[in-house]
């Protein structure tokens, strides 16, 4: 299966689907985690009698983890890192409250503004989701030079947010 996403807006997600970055090797790999709890707002509407993390949000968690890897690899050179394509998406087990989804992304290929990654989400060693993701990186000023200040503000905010997810030792 190949999904293609056409980006017609520059809005980013207003919520994070990762709790912590465990490992971050620039240019190579990231391992992040998402601990699912009953407090997740979307669980109230998604199968209320059988609360599980929706597949699209598991895919988004992999995308967010991959984006952090790309940002750090590029030393935050781009304000935007967005999902361009999801290939060979395969779902396995459900993720239920009380479980921790471990998100792993490895860079396979970098070409121009696109980065291809091998990704996987697991719970206790069992695969819940895997996909090959293609993310596009760019700055708003690439198409509108008046957006250079916006790029700088977004990048500064992203650098600060990274400190919440990743405690380097």
FITIKOL-195611 format. One line per 10 residues: their letters; for each residue x, y, z of N, C-alpha, C. Coordinates in pm, whole numbers, padded with zeros to 5 digits. Layout:
A> X Y Z X Y Z X Y Z | ... $
% end
This chain:
XXXXXXXXXX> 00084 -00116 00000 00000 00000 00000 00089 00124 00000 | 00056 00223 -00082 00127 00350 -00086 00027 00461 -00063 | 00053 00542 00038 -00030 00659 00065 00050 00782 00028 | -00010 00874 -00041 00057 00998 -00078 -00019 01112 -00014 | 00053 01198 00055 -00008 01311 00122 00036 01439 00053 | -00060 01516 00010 -00031 01645 -00052 -00047 01752 00055 | 00058 01824 00079 00057 01924 00185 00015 02058 00128 | -00101 02108 00172 -00148 02238 00123 -00158 02338 00236 | -00106 02303 00350 -00104 02395 00463 00026 02377 00538 | 00064 02476 00612 00189 02467 00687 00162 02457 00836 $
XXXXXXXXXX> 00043 02410 00872 00011 02390 01013 00075 02260 01059 | 00128 02261 01178 00184 02139 01233 00089 02086 01340 | 00114 01964 01382 00031 01903 01484 00039 01986 01611 | -00073 01999 01681 -00074 02074 01805 -00065 01983 01925 | -00036 01857 01903 -00018 01764 02013 00093 01668 01976 | 00154 01614 02080 00265 01522 02057 00221 01381 02088 | 00261 01289 02005 00232 01148 02026 00357 01071 02069 | 00455 01145 02116 00570 01079 02180 00588 01143 02317 | 00630 01059 02411 00653 01107 02547 00800 01132 02574 | 00885 01047 02516 01027 01057 02546 01109 01000 02431 $
XXXXXXXXXX> 01223 01061 02409 01321 01008 02315 01425 00935 02398 | 01438 00806 02374 01531 00721 02450 01671 00725 02390 | 01678 00714 02256 01805 00708 02184 01794 00797 02062 | 01900 00872 02035 01901 00958 01917 02043 00962 01862 | 02059 00901 01745 02190 00899 01678 02172 00977 01548 | 02216 01105 01544 02198 01186 01424 02249 01115 01299 | 02169 01124 01194 02205 01063 01067 02176 00915 01059 | 02125 00858 01168 02108 00714 01171 01973 00670 01227 | 01951 00687 01360 01840 00619 01425 01785 00697 01544 | 01655 00677 01568 01589 00731 01687 01503 00620 01747 $
XXXXXXXXXX> 01497 00619 01879 01405 00532 01952 01330 00623 02050 | 01198 00625 02037 01114 00707 02123 01003 00620 02181 | 00933 00672 02281 00825 00596 02342 00700 00680 02357 | 00586 00610 02355 00455 00669 02382 00385 00573 02478 | 00360 00619 02601 00287 00539 02698 00140 00576 02690 | 00059 00479 02656 -00084 00503 02637 -00157 00492 02770 | -00236 00594 02801 -00316 00591 02923 -00462 00618 02889 | -00550 00585 02981 -00692 00611 02959 -00722 00761 02952 | -00629 00843 02994 -00649 00988 02991 -00640 01047 02851 | -00595 00967 02753 -00586 01017 02615 -00726 01054 02568 $
XXXXXXXXXX> -00743 01178 02528 -00875 01229 02491 -00941 01149 02379 | -00865 01110 02280 -00923 01040 02165 -00977 00902 02200 | -00934 00845 02312 -00985 00712 02351 -01131 00716 02395 | -01181 00834 02431 -01320 00846 02474 -01416 00819 02357 | -01372 00848 02236 -01457 00833 02118 -01420 00714 02031 | -01300 00665 02043 -01252 00557 01957 -01272 00424 02029 | -01374 00350 01990 -01409 00224 02054 -01420 00240 02206 | -01518 00317 02255 -01528 00345 02399 -01528 00220 02487 | -01583 00110 02440 -01584 -00013 02519 -01461 -00100 02496 | -01376 -00061 02403 -01254 -00134 02373 -01148 -00031 02333 $
XXXXXXXXXX> -01097 00046 02430 -01007 00156 02397 -00871 00107 02344 | -00840 00148 02222 -00711 00118 02161 -00665 00242 02087 | -00535 00253 02068 -00479 00365 01993 -00514 00346 01845 | -00579 00446 01784 -00612 00434 01642 -00486 00416 01557 | -00497 00336 01453 -00383 00310 01364 -00324 00435 01305 | -00408 00529 01269 -00357 00653 01209 -00273 00732 01310 | -00305 00721 01440 -00224 00790 01540 -00093 00716 01568 | -00094 00584 01554 00032 00510 01563 00125 00553 01449 | 00067 00567 01329 00146 00612 01214 00196 00755 01236 | 00113 00839 01293 00155 00977 01324 00268 00978 01427 $
XXXXXXXXXX> 00262 00888 01526 00370 00881 01626 00502 00843 01559 | 00497 00749 01464 00618 00714 01389 00668 00833 01307 | 00575 00907 01249 00611 01025 01170 00676 01131 01258 | 00618 01157 01374 00675 01257 01465 00814 01216 01511 | 00832 01090 01544 00965 01042 01585 01066 01060 01471 | 01025 01023 01351 01112 01037 01234 01149 01183 01210 | 01052 01271 01228 01078 01415 01207 01183 01467 01305 | 01178 01419 01431 01280 01462 01528 01418 01415 01486 | 01427 01293 01434 01556 01243 01386 01609 01331 01275 | 01524 01367 01181 01566 01450 01068 01607 01589 01116 $
XXXXXXXXXX> 01528 01648 01205 01562 01783 01255 01700 01785 01319 | 01726 01687 01407 01855 01684 01476 01967 01653 01377 | 01943 01561 01285 02044 01528 01183 02083 01651 01103 | 01985 01734 01068 02009 01854 00988 02041 01977 01073 | 02060 01959 01203 02083 02069 01296 01977 02178 01281 | 01852 02134 01270 01735 02222 01262 01746 02322 01146 | 01794 02274 01032 01807 02361 00914 01673 02391 00848 | 01570 02310 00878 01440 02326 00813 01330 02343 00919 | 01242 02436 00895 01131 02457 00990 01020 02353 00972 | 01010 02298 00854 00904 02202 00823 00963 02066 00789 $
XXXXXXXXXX> 00911 01962 00855 00943 01823 00821 00809 01751 00824 | 00759 01718 00705 00623 01666 00693 00620 01533 00619 | 00521 01453 00654 00503 01325 00587 00464 01347 00441 | 00541 01290 00352 00513 01297 00209 00443 01169 00163 | 00491 01056 00217 00441 00927 00169 00461 00821 00277 | 00366 00729 00287 00379 00612 00374 00364 00488 00287 | 00469 00407 00285 00471 00288 00199 00468 00161 00283 | 00407 00057 00228 00407 -00076 00290 00367 -00071 00438 | 00263 00003 00468 00214 00013 00605 00149 -00118 00645 | 00196 -00175 00755 00141 -00301 00805 00114 -00287 00954 $
XXXXXXXXXX> -00010 -00319 00992 -00049 -00313 01132 -00051 -00453 01189 | -00017 -00464 01316 -00020 -00591 01386 -00118 -00585 01502 | -00066 -00585 01621 -00148 -00588 01742 -00200 -00448 01779 | -00303 -00449 01864 -00357 -00324 01919 -00263 -00271 02027 | -00267 -00138 02049 -00200 -00076 02162 -00310 -00029 02256 | -00306 -00081 02380 -00411 -00053 02477 -00356 00031 02592 | -00445 00101 02663 -00400 00177 02779 -00319 00089 02874 | -00212 00148 02927 -00121 00075 03014 -00001 00020 02940 | -00005 00021 02807 00107 -00028 02728 00192 00088 02677 | 00318 00059 02651 00410 00159 02596 00448 00117 02455 $
XXXXXXXXXX> 00423 00205 02361 00460 00185 02221 00601 00238 02202 | 00691 00152 02161 00829 00193 02132 00839 00218 01983 | 00885 00337 01948 00890 00385 01810 01036 00392 01765 | 01066 00322 01657 01203 00321 01605 01202 00365 01459 | 01294 00454 01424 01308 00498 01286 01456 00501 01250 | 01486 00449 01132 01623 00445 01082 01625 00507 00943 | 01719 00597 00921 01731 00662 00789 01785 00563 00688 | 01714 00549 00576 01758 00462 00468 01823 00540 00355 | 01765 00657 00325 01811 00732 00207 01778 00880 00223 | 01871 00963 00181 01851 01108 00180 01874 01154 00037 $
XXXXXXXXXX> 01778 01226 -00018 01791 01276 -00154 01715 01407 -00171 | 01788 01515 -00192 01723 01645 -00206 01649 01681 -00079 | 01521 01714 -00092 01442 01751 00025 01369 01633 00088 | 01392 01512 00037 01323 01393 00087 01416 01302 00168 | 01360 01245 00275 01433 01148 00357 01343 01025 00369 | 01399 00909 00337 01326 00783 00347 01374 00709 00471 | 01277 00660 00549 01308 00593 00675 01236 00460 00687 | 01301 00366 00751 01239 00240 00790 01190 00261 00933 | 01061 00235 00959 01005 00261 01090 00931 00140 01144 | 00925 00135 01277 00853 00025 01341 00804 00071 01478 $
XXXXXXXXXX> 00683 00026 01513 00628 00048 01646 00606 -00086 01712 | 00660 -00103 01834 00648 -00231 01904 00598 -00210 02047 | 00536 -00314 02101 00500 -00320 02242 00556 -00451 02294 | 00644 -00440 02393 00707 -00558 02454 00765 -00653 02349 | 00832 -00595 02249 00899 -00674 02146 00810 -00725 02035 | 00680 -00707 02045 00586 -00751 01940 00557 -00633 01846 | 00564 -00657 01716 00540 -00551 01618 00392 -00515 01613 | 00366 -00386 01629 00230 -00333 01618 00209 -00259 01487 | 00317 -00209 01431 00309 -00130 01308 00447 -00119 01248 | 00453 -00129 01116 00579 -00096 01047 00545 -00033 00914 $
XXXXXXXXXX> 00636 00052 00869 00614 00125 00745 00745 00185 00698 | 00749 00215 00571 00858 00294 00516 00799 00433 00494 | 00858 00533 00557 00807 00669 00548 00900 00756 00465 | 00842 00847 00389 00918 00948 00317 00873 01082 00372 | 00967 01156 00431 00937 01287 00486 01006 01394 00402 | 00937 01504 00387 00991 01618 00310 01029 01728 00408 | 01147 01786 00387 01196 01894 00473 01215 02020 00390 | 01175 02132 00447 01185 02259 00374 01164 02374 00472 | 01186 02492 00423 01156 02615 00496 01045 02689 00425 | 00964 02759 00500 00857 02839 00440 00914 02946 00348 $
XXXXXXXXXX> 01031 02997 00382 01095 03101 00300 01141 03049 00164 | 01143 02917 00147 01181 02862 00017 01085 02907 -00093 | 00957 02925 -00057 00858 02968 -00155 00810 03111 -00131 | 00837 03164 -00011 00797 03300 00021 00902 03361 00113 | 00994 03440 00058 01103 03497 00138 01054 03577 00260 | 00931 03624 00256 00877 03698 00370 00855 03610 00493 | 00864 03481 00476 00841 03387 00586 00969 03350 00662 | 01081 03414 00630 01208 03381 00695 01200 03398 00848 | 01135 03502 00894 01121 03522 01039 01037 03411 01102 | 00935 03368 01031 00851 03259 01080 00933 03131 01092 $
XXXXXXXXXX> 01015 03103 00991 01103 02986 00997 01191 02991 01122 | 01252 03105 01148 01341 03119 01264 01267 03095 01395 | 01145 03147 01405 01066 03130 01527 01028 02983 01545 | 00984 02918 01438 00947 02777 01446 01067 02692 01489 | 01182 02718 01429 01303 02642 01461 01343 02663 01607 | 01334 02786 01656 01366 02813 01797 01270 02737 01889 | 01141 02737 01854 01042 02664 01934 01070 02513 01932 | 01107 02460 01815 01137 02317 01805 01259 02279 01888 | 01360 02363 01888 01479 02336 01970 01443 02328 02118 | 01354 02416 02161 01309 02415 02301 01225 02291 02331 $
XXXXXXXXX> 01137 02254 02239 01053 02136 02260 01135 02008 02269 | 01243 02001 02192 01328 01883 02197 01379 01858 02339 | 01406 01965 02412 01456 01951 02549 01355 01881 02640 | 01227 01890 02607 01123 01822 02687 01122 01672 02663 | 01157 01630 02542 01151 01489 02503 01282 01414 02524 | 01392 01486 02515 01521 01418 02510 01617 01479 02609 | 01654 01400 02705 01751 01442 02808 01884 01375 02773 | 01973 01451 02712 02102 01396 02674 02187 01373 02799 | 02262 01263 02799 02347 01234 02915 02490 01264 02886 $
% end
